[in-house]
Amino acid sequence: MSSPLPSHARAVVVGGGVIGCSTAYHLARLGWKDVVVLERKQVSCGTTWHAAGLITTLRDTEAQTKLATYSLKLYQDLEAETGQATGFIRCGSVQLAMSADKAEEMRRGCAMARTFGVENHEITPAEVKALFPHAYVDDLVAGFHFPNDGRVNPADVAQALAKGARQLGVKIIENCLMTGLITEHGRAVGVHTEHGDIRAEVVVLCPGMWGRDLGLMTGIDLPLQAAEHYYLISEPIAGLHNKLPILRDPGRAAYAREEAGKIMLGFFEPVAAPWGVDGISKDFCFDEIQPDWERMEPYIEKAMQRLPILLETGIRQFFCGPESFTPDHNYLMGRAPYIDRLFVACGFNSLGILSGGGAGHVMAQWINDGVQPMDIWDVDVRRIQPSHNNKNFVVARTYESLGIGYQMHWPNRQWETARNVKQSVLHDRVKAAGACFGESAGWERPNWYARPGQKAEYEYNFERQNWFDNNAAEHRAVREAVGVFEQSSFGKILVQGRDAEKVLNLIATADMAVPVGRVVYTHFLNKRGGVEADITISRLADDKFLILTPAFTCTHIKAWLHDHTPADACCVVTDMSSAWAMLNVQGPRARHLLSSISTAKFDNEAFPYATWQNVEIGFQTALCMRLSYTGEVGFELYIPTEMALPVYDQLIAAGADFGLAHCGYHTLNTLRVEKAFREWAHDMGPVDSLLDAGLGFTCAWHKPGGFIGRDALLAQRDAGPLKRRLVQFLLDDPQPVLVHNEPILRDGVRIGQTTSAGYGHTLGASVAMGYLECAEGVTPEFVAAGSYRIEQANRVYGARASLTPMYDPKHERAMG
Ligand SMILES: Cc1cc2nc3c(=O)[nH]c(=O)nc-3n(C[C@H](O)[C@H](O)[C@H](O)COP(=O)(O)OP(=O)(O)OC[C@H]3O[C@@H](n4cnc5c(N)ncnc54)[C@H](O)[C@@H]3O)c2cc1C
């Protein structure tokens, strides 16, 4: 051990890689005095020491871009602060496009990155050559130059962060293995180590590729798997200098940069090799992996063609080190579910150096403030469902996930490995009906239905994909007749007990003191008024409520209930998701279809909007809710799993007379976006105020005891007109297909990006949503006064903006 183990610390950070050091450094910068880092061997000895050190800021999402741009600045400034160099060189980077499709993808990504302040320019192949004279450019369509990107020496970054942390009072203890978590009453209160225990107010796990094992030890799901990760270093090449830009070459699944007068050539091969599947040696410390030349040879050959000089130059070193990858190629950060005061940050998918500064910053602020400082849902550990942590699943997905960053990022691209984890009981039926499945939270869900004779497979492109017409027909069926959506993946969470109403009234915005039979649309908020959940809650009995939520939010919702249920409340939460299948029948003929197979009455009087009833269909009984996420009259049938097949069969048999169409999730999206119904994690999230999202109507402002987040919303309400509001956009041009993340321009100025989008087949063009901001208030007059354009790649399209839904603004159809 490098220093004696204290008996107590305010925070214990486990892991002395770049992430642990950065988290400790940022906690200390926030004034935390008593922080201890525990490292099982030596600082940076896991994965950090051997990284290539690329700090490239074009990332897939806003959150990841922000983490990278923060790191870039931090690594530049750290030497002045700590006296320890990070090896930062602002060499810039160039991403290469070998096909028109890749160029289109890059133009879209670059447009988004510019919204977040990342400077970039499209350049010609000749200009690529001018920047990197050794590059072969004849097969290029375009290059994209990021002049501010840079590179670092990762081991030095970790040391600089560690030194900065020590200077601020952090104690870093090496050769000290954490062997267990100490919990009391569901709360982390310290750790066991090989040298004794430390009590702590907060525990932060930053264990890199040991994450899954540590998660199993502490009771949380941290699905990640190490894989072989390679680069080679050439012999010296005359004329190379360290200002040569980093070349990222997705078409050849490789990157290159200068390294002390040599070329470093690194690989993101499309089929990877998981490593350490049976465990990682206890003694691992600055270790390397024996390279598999045979497996890598084709990739090396292909990559070297980009820099033909390498074909004549010897290889000085062929390096292989382990890095961990997650099943969706996103990090695992944030508050661990179900264990209070426990935080995690691991699974960085070979982006840990470039994200490390920002990740530590976010973690520290989150720990300090109790609320995340920015929207990081795409990397939040609470998106993980227990099924993700199945070892076989994680390993199988790793073959694909390592290389995914360098593959084509098609809209709606689906994972190809480790599929069919969860199938609804209706899976075979809807497959036979032509379903083309997409995956969400492990579930196979019908995204669209093929016509007879058409293959139920995606053909990706950036325009209208092969399912566009199918989607149009499904969309029309719901608007004009009736459609059925198979939505069994929905999360169904029972909240029961004497205090269930009291607990939900504290956590949810709406008044839950409603009669049995009511369905309430409501939200969970954090203390800043940010939206943590967008759900319905049905009162099934005096002491029994049912929460319905999309599958990908299940862990988050359950953990949120766990976090905010008072300790003395008599209230139990049970995940019943597997107990019910769900068929959602939507459209003006929905009630006629259901009336034909059930004795229940589905008219307005007998079955008002936002209520539920048990309805009998044949010998089966289903819990039926009248709700609409499509803008039409609709009924959701929650059917005991074992009764789902007969109900489905009766529905389909009767449906022929009513024009019933099978409809997929793409159609649910195009319908709801036309109606401006919000989607959580797209149109609103933990840092978006409920009022800004236009959903303040769900708040029962005066209910006794208030609700979490009410004070923040009241303060915002009292401060005058809202300065930020979610707005719906409709393109003037009927041709383009918006996806989301497209920059929005108001009067020629980039002011944000679309949060979600889809083709409005009824409105006749792409529809999107996005936030407008104005210091004097986003009033209807302000919205009407602007001229709007939406940018996609290098093209801009005129758009109309509206604060109210452009389809059925008075909500008459769903209520009719
Ligand atoms: C070949 C290669 C090239 C790469 N290139 C880049 C790049 O160019 N840019 C980039 O951004 N990223 C790159 N990466 C990825 C980057 O190195 C990682 O994402 C990053 O280092 C992860 O940092 P970490 O702190 O999460 O993990 P680690 O550095 O592995 O740190 C985790 C630490 O936790 C310690 N630990 C684990 N369990 C315990 C325990 N029970 N008790 C105490 N301590 C424990 C370990 O000993 C380890 O030191 C590359 C990776 C490889 C392999």
The ligand as an ORCA input file, in Angstrom:
! r2SCAN-3c Opt
* xyz 0 1
  C      -5.282      0.117    -27.634
  C      -6.192      1.142    -27.008
  C      -6.272      2.396    -27.554
  C      -7.118      3.350    -26.999
  N      -7.153      4.600    -27.530
  C      -7.975      5.543    -27.006
  C      -8.001      6.853    -27.524
  O      -7.287      7.172    -28.453
  N      -8.865      7.755    -26.990
  C      -9.686      7.420    -25.962
  O     -10.466      8.254    -25.524
  N      -9.652      6.186    -25.419
  C      -8.825      5.238    -25.916
  N      -8.795      3.987    -25.382
  C      -9.715      3.669    -24.289
  C      -9.236      4.195    -22.944
  O      -7.958      3.751    -22.695
  C     -10.190      3.708    -21.854
  O     -11.528      3.980    -22.211
  C      -9.911      4.383    -20.544
  O      -8.554      4.267    -20.209
  C     -10.761      3.769    -19.453
  O     -10.393      4.346    -18.245
  P     -10.931      3.761    -16.872
  O     -10.440      4.654    -15.809
  O     -12.389      3.529    -17.009
  O     -10.293      2.307    -16.796
  P      -8.848      1.857    -16.299
  O      -7.777      2.699    -16.840
  O      -8.728      0.405    -16.567
  O      -8.913      2.128    -14.775
  C      -9.680      1.326    -13.894
  C      -8.823      1.084    -12.681
  O      -9.603      0.482    -11.662
  C      -8.764     -0.371    -10.926
  N      -9.595     -1.331    -10.206
  C     -10.437     -2.235    -10.752
  N     -11.024     -2.948     -9.786
  C     -10.579     -2.476     -8.605
  C     -10.826     -2.811     -7.250
  N     -11.646     -3.796     -6.915
  N     -10.166     -2.121     -6.299
  C      -9.320     -1.128     -6.606
  N      -9.043     -0.778     -7.882
  C      -9.674     -1.437     -8.864
  C      -7.889     -1.008    -11.992
  O      -6.677     -1.515    -11.477
  C      -7.666      0.148    -12.954
  O      -6.455      0.821    -12.734
  C      -7.919      3.016    -25.889
  C      -7.837      1.736    -25.333
  C      -6.973      0.819    -25.873
  C      -6.897     -0.546    -25.271
*
